[in-house]
Amino acid sequence: MKNVSFLEKKKPRISDPEKPDYILRQFQVATAAMSVIPLLAFFYLVSNTLGFEAFVLSRALVIFIVVTAIIGMVFGRALILNLIRQLGATNTELRRASEMKTAFLRNVAHEAGTPLATLRANLEALRDELHGHLDQPAKTAVAASLRQTERLLRMVNDLLDISLIEQGKLPMRYGRVNLTALLRESAEAAGQASGDSRIRIERTEAPRWLESADRDRIMQVLVNLLRNAQKYSPEDAPITLGAVEKGEAYEVFVADKGDGVPPDFRERIFEPFVRNTQRRVEGVGLGLSISRHIVAEHGGRIWVEENPGGGSVFKFEIPRQEGPRGRGAGARGDKALDLIK
């Protein structure tokens, strides 16, 4: 039979919302028991030694204070140990819940991925008129359905990536990357997917090279930032993409003329499932969180600033040479659904 302490036997039944307050109250009682009474005994002994006769008490009271102090320390220690056990159990519950959530996200993404990929292939065949000629209304309907299918596939890919990130298993494949060419390809991918022609690239005379980077993952970051700018920018506002040298790194930026990000929200916006609520847009709020992880894997950082002309500027730095994780970070495996090619 499992041994149960007296404190655990007497512990009241409490609901999950009440647990933080209950644990805090226990900690306060333990702190008082372990500190206030011993301090009282110490104060008495010091006053007696210094000859403050007003505080000199009987021997019986001195013994009582010392004994009470010892009991208080023992009781406080028991409370602290009980708190540690409770916190350990709570931590185990949270870890189990997080693992269940990750497994759920992964399973949902895998189960939804295959039928969505099949649906996309069939819609692309209809769009290309492989099964016969379509009139204009039918072409418009197919194009709209294909766009929505692509959006769902991007969400599925994001769910797969975030589940791998939470497990510490997001695969990476490093090599030499032409950053200048990658900016152009990312702008084309983001523009073609939405029929958007607002993206402008700051021209450079010579190619810029990353000596050790995962090309597909960096492109994923760029496309995420561009799509984010497209969502929050007016239809006639330009979006600027570019990169500048910053010492031993490149600073890549995406500037828009959208709503901007409030200063107190500029760090939280990179957390999973957090979105700028100033405007209702599609998505689940994973793109920026995934981007932050990818940039960190390359030894860089990502942040957002206010655009002097209105809107936001999302920036990330990435080392020109080999980052801290470098080529030893592991080979990237093939994803079941790869939207960015």
C-alpha positions as CSV (number, residue, x, y, z in Angstrom):
1,M,0.0,0.0,0.0
2,K,1.3,3.4,-1.0
3,N,2.4,5.6,2.0
4,V,0.5,8.8,2.2
5,S,1.6,11.7,4.4
6,F,-0.7,13.3,7.0
7,L,-0.8,16.5,4.9
8,E,-1.9,14.6,1.8
9,K,-4.6,12.8,3.7
10,K,-6.0,16.1,5.0
11,K,-5.7,17.9,1.7
12,P,-9.1,19.2,0.6
13,R,-10.6,18.5,-2.8
14,I,-10.0,21.5,-5.0
15,S,-10.8,22.3,-8.6
16,D,-8.1,23.1,-11.2
17,P,-8.8,26.9,-11.2
18,E,-8.4,27.0,-7.5
19,K,-5.0,25.2,-7.4
20,P,-2.8,28.2,-7.9
21,D,-4.4,30.1,-5.0
22,Y,-4.3,27.0,-2.8
23,I,-0.6,26.4,-3.5
24,L,0.2,30.0,-2.8
25,R,-1.6,29.9,0.5
26,Q,0.3,26.8,1.6
27,F,3.6,28.5,0.6
28,Q,2.7,31.5,2.6
29,V,1.9,29.4,5.7
30,A,5.1,27.4,5.3
31,T,7.1,30.6,5.0
32,A,5.5,32.1,8.1
33,A,6.1,28.9,10.1
34,M,9.7,28.6,9.1
35,S,10.7,32.3,9.5
36,V,8.4,34.3,11.8
37,I,8.7,32.1,14.9
38,P,12.5,31.5,14.6
39,L,12.9,35.3,14.2
40,L,10.9,35.9,17.3
41,A,13.2,33.5,19.3
42,F,16.3,35.2,17.8
43,F,15.0,38.6,18.7
44,Y,14.4,37.5,22.3
45,L,17.9,36.0,22.7
46,V,19.5,39.1,21.3
47,S,17.5,41.4,23.5
48,N,18.4,39.3,26.6
49,T,22.0,39.3,25.7
50,L,22.1,43.1,25.3
51,G,20.4,43.6,28.6
52,F,17.0,44.9,27.5
53,E,15.2,43.9,30.7
54,A,11.9,44.9,29.3
55,F,12.1,41.9,26.9
56,V,13.5,39.5,29.4
57,L,11.0,36.7,29.9
58,S,10.8,33.6,32.1
59,R,12.8,30.5,31.4
60,A,9.6,28.6,30.7
61,L,8.6,31.1,28.0
62,V,12.0,30.9,26.4
63,I,11.7,27.1,26.3
64,F,8.2,27.5,24.8
65,I,9.5,29.8,22.1
66,V,12.4,27.5,21.2
67,V,10.2,24.5,21.1
68,T,7.6,26.3,19.0
69,A,10.3,27.5,16.6
70,I,11.5,23.9,16.1
71,I,7.9,22.7,15.5
72,G,7.3,25.6,13.1
73,M,10.4,24.7,11.1
74,V,9.4,21.0,11.0
75,F,5.8,21.9,10.0
76,G,7.0,24.4,7.4
77,R,9.4,21.8,5.9
78,A,6.6,19.3,5.7
79,L,4.5,21.9,3.9
80,I,7.3,22.7,1.5
81,L,7.8,19.0,0.6
82,N,4.1,18.7,0.1
83,L,4.1,21.7,-2.2
84,I,7.0,20.2,-4.2
85,R,5.0,17.0,-4.7
86,Q,2.0,18.9,-5.8
87,L,4.0,21.0,-8.2
88,G,5.6,17.8,-9.6
89,A,2.2,16.2,-10.1
90,T,0.9,19.4,-11.8
91,N,4.0,19.5,-14.0
92,T,3.4,15.9,-15.0
93,E,-0.2,16.6,-15.9
94,L,0.8,19.6,-18.0
95,R,3.4,17.6,-19.8
96,R,1.0,14.8,-20.5
97,A,-1.6,17.3,-21.8
98,S,1.0,19.0,-24.0
99,E,2.0,15.6,-25.4
100,M,-1.7,14.7,-26.1
101,K,-2.2,18.0,-27.8
102,T,0.9,17.5,-30.0
103,A,-0.2,14.0,-30.9
104,F,-3.7,15.3,-31.7
105,L,-2.3,18.0,-34.0
106,R,0.0,15.5,-35.8
107,N,-2.8,13.0,-36.3
108,V,-5.3,15.6,-37.5
109,A,-2.7,16.9,-40.0
110,H,-1.8,13.5,-41.3
111,E,-5.4,12.4,-41.6
112,A,-6.5,15.6,-43.4
113,G,-3.4,15.8,-45.6
114,T,-4.0,12.9,-48.0
115,P,-7.6,13.8,-49.0
116,L,-6.7,17.4,-49.4
117,A,-3.7,16.6,-51.6
118,T,-5.9,14.4,-53.7
119,L,-8.5,17.2,-53.9
120,R,-5.9,19.7,-55.0
121,A,-4.6,17.4,-57.7
122,N,-8.1,16.9,-59.1
123,L,-8.8,20.7,-59.0
124,E,-5.5,21.4,-60.8
125,A,-6.5,18.9,-63.5
126,L,-9.9,20.6,-64.0
127,R,-8.2,24.0,-64.1
128,D,-5.8,22.8,-66.8
129,E,-8.8,21.3,-68.6
130,L,-7.3,17.8,-68.7
131,H,-10.8,16.4,-68.5
132,G,-12.5,18.6,-71.0
133,H,-13.2,22.2,-71.7
134,L,-14.8,24.4,-69.0
135,D,-16.8,27.5,-69.5
136,Q,-15.8,30.7,-67.7
137,P,-18.1,30.3,-64.7
138,A,-16.8,26.8,-64.1
139,K,-13.2,28.0,-64.4
140,T,-13.9,30.7,-61.8
141,A,-15.5,28.2,-59.4
142,V,-12.5,25.8,-59.8
143,A,-10.0,28.5,-59.2
144,A,-11.8,29.6,-56.0
145,S,-12.0,26.0,-54.8
146,L,-8.3,25.5,-55.6
147,R,-7.3,28.6,-53.6
148,Q,-9.3,27.4,-50.6
149,T,-7.7,23.9,-50.8
150,E,-4.3,25.5,-50.9
151,R,-5.1,27.5,-47.8
152,L,-6.2,24.3,-46.0
153,L,-3.0,22.5,-47.1
154,R,-0.9,25.4,-45.7
155,M,-2.7,25.1,-42.4
156,V,-2.1,21.3,-42.4
157,N,1.6,21.9,-43.1
158,D,1.8,24.4,-40.3
159,L,0.2,21.9,-37.9
160,L,2.7,19.3,-38.9
161,D,5.6,21.7,-38.4
162,I,4.5,23.0,-35.0
163,S,4.0,19.4,-33.8
164,L,7.6,18.6,-34.9
165,I,8.9,21.8,-33.3
166,E,7.3,20.9,-29.9
167,Q,9.0,17.5,-30.1
168,G,12.3,19.1,-31.0
169,K,12.3,17.1,-34.3
170,L,11.9,19.7,-37.0
171,P,14.3,18.3,-39.7
172,M,16.7,20.7,-41.4
173,R,19.0,20.2,-44.5
174,Y,21.9,22.7,-44.8
175,G,23.7,23.8,-47.9
176,R,25.0,26.9,-49.8
177,V,22.1,29.2,-50.7
178,N,21.8,32.1,-53.1
179,L,19.8,34.5,-50.9
180,T,19.2,37.0,-53.8
181,A,17.6,34.3,-56.0
182,L,15.7,33.0,-53.0
183,L,14.1,36.4,-52.4
184,R,12.9,36.5,-56.0
185,E,11.5,33.0,-55.9
186,S,9.7,33.7,-52.6
187,A,8.1,36.8,-54.0
188,E,7.0,34.8,-57.1
189,A,5.6,32.0,-54.9
190,A,3.6,34.4,-52.6
191,G,2.4,36.5,-55.6
192,Q,1.3,33.6,-57.8
193,A,-0.5,31.8,-55.0
194,S,-2.8,34.8,-54.4
195,G,-2.6,36.5,-57.8
196,D,-1.0,39.4,-56.0
197,S,1.3,41.8,-57.8
198,R,2.1,44.2,-54.9
199,I,5.4,42.7,-53.9
200,R,8.5,44.7,-54.8
201,I,12.1,43.5,-54.4
202,E,14.9,45.8,-53.7
203,R,17.4,45.1,-56.4
204,T,21.0,44.1,-55.7
205,E,23.9,44.1,-58.2
206,A,25.6,40.9,-57.0
207,P,24.2,37.7,-55.5
208,R,24.3,37.3,-51.7
209,W,25.2,33.9,-50.4
210,L,24.5,32.0,-47.2
211,E,27.2,29.4,-46.7
212,S,25.1,27.1,-44.5
213,A,21.3,27.3,-44.6
214,D,18.2,25.2,-45.3
215,R,17.0,26.7,-48.6
216,D,13.4,25.4,-48.3
217,R,13.0,26.5,-44.7
218,I,14.4,30.0,-45.3
219,M,12.0,30.2,-48.3
220,Q,9.2,29.1,-45.9
221,V,10.0,32.0,-43.6
222,L,10.0,34.5,-46.5
223,V,6.7,33.3,-47.8
224,N,5.2,33.3,-44.4
225,L,6.2,37.0,-43.9
226,L,5.0,37.9,-47.4
227,R,1.6,36.3,-46.9
228,N,1.3,37.9,-43.5
229,A,1.9,41.3,-45.1
230,Q,-0.6,40.5,-47.9
231,K,-3.3,39.7,-45.3
232,Y,-2.9,43.0,-43.4
233,S,-2.1,45.4,-46.2
234,P,-4.6,47.4,-48.3
235,E,-5.0,46.0,-51.8
236,D,-3.3,48.9,-53.4
237,A,-0.4,49.2,-50.9
238,P,3.1,48.0,-51.9
239,I,5.0,45.3,-50.1
240,T,8.8,45.6,-50.1
241,L,11.2,42.7,-49.8
242,G,14.9,43.0,-49.5
243,A,18.2,42.2,-47.6
244,V,21.1,44.2,-46.4
245,E,24.5,43.3,-45.0
246,K,24.9,43.7,-41.2
247,G,28.4,42.7,-40.2
248,E,28.7,38.9,-40.4
249,A,24.9,38.5,-41.1
250,Y,22.3,39.5,-43.6
251,E,19.2,41.4,-42.4
252,V,16.2,40.4,-44.4
253,F,13.1,42.6,-44.2
254,V,9.4,42.6,-45.4
255,A,7.8,46.1,-45.2
256,D,4.1,46.7,-45.6
257,K,1.7,49.6,-45.3
258,G,-0.9,47.7,-43.2
259,D,-2.4,48.2,-39.8
260,G,0.9,47.8,-37.9
261,V,1.6,45.9,-34.7
262,P,1.1,47.5,-31.3
263,P,4.3,47.9,-29.3
264,D,3.1,45.7,-26.4
265,F,2.1,43.0,-28.9
266,R,5.4,42.7,-30.9
267,E,6.8,39.9,-28.9
268,R,3.6,37.9,-28.3
269,I,2.8,37.9,-32.0
270,F,5.6,35.2,-32.5
271,E,3.9,32.8,-30.1
272,P,1.9,29.8,-31.4
273,F,-1.8,30.5,-32.2
274,V,-1.5,34.2,-31.4
275,R,-2.7,36.6,-34.1
276,N,-3.1,40.4,-34.5
277,T,-6.8,40.9,-33.9
278,Q,-7.0,44.3,-35.5
279,R,-8.5,42.7,-38.6
280,R,-10.2,39.3,-39.2
281,V,-8.0,37.3,-41.6
282,E,-7.6,33.7,-42.5
283,G,-5.1,31.4,-40.7
284,V,-4.6,30.0,-37.3
285,G,-1.6,32.0,-36.2
286,L,1.3,29.5,-36.6
287,G,3.4,31.0,-39.4
288,L,5.3,33.6,-37.4
289,S,6.0,31.1,-34.6
290,I,7.4,28.5,-37.1
291,S,9.4,31.3,-38.7
292,R,11.0,32.2,-35.4
293,H,12.0,28.6,-34.8
294,I,13.5,28.2,-38.2
295,V,15.5,31.5,-37.9
296,A,16.7,30.5,-34.4
297,E,17.9,27.1,-35.8
298,H,20.1,29.1,-38.2
299,G,21.6,31.1,-35.3
300,G,19.6,34.3,-36.1
301,R,16.7,36.2,-34.6
302,I,13.4,37.7,-35.9
303,W,11.4,40.7,-34.8
304,V,9.0,43.4,-36.0
305,E,9.3,47.2,-36.0
306,E,7.1,50.1,-37.0
307,N,7.3,51.2,-40.6
308,P,8.1,54.9,-40.6
309,G,5.7,55.3,-43.5
310,G,2.9,53.4,-41.7
311,G,2.5,49.7,-41.3
312,S,5.1,47.1,-40.1
313,V,8.6,45.9,-41.0
314,F,9.3,42.3,-40.2
315,K,13.0,41.6,-40.0
316,F,15.3,38.6,-39.4
317,E,19.0,38.2,-39.2
318,I,20.8,35.2,-40.5
319,P,24.6,34.5,-40.4
320,R,26.4,34.6,-43.7
321,Q,28.7,31.9,-42.6
322,E,27.9,28.7,-40.8
323,G,25.5,29.2,-38.0
324,P,25.8,27.6,-34.5
325,R,23.9,24.5,-35.5
326,G,25.5,24.3,-38.9
327,R,25.6,21.2,-41.0
328,G,25.4,18.9,-38.1
329,A,21.8,19.7,-37.3
330,G,20.6,16.7,-39.2
331,A,19.2,15.9,-42.6
332,R,15.7,17.1,-43.4
333,G,13.3,14.4,-44.3
334,D,10.6,14.6,-46.9
335,K,7.3,15.9,-45.8
336,A,4.1,14.3,-46.8
337,L,2.8,17.6,-47.9
338,D,5.3,20.2,-49.2
339,L,3.5,23.3,-50.3
340,I,6.5,25.4,-51.1
341,K,8.6,24.2,-54.0
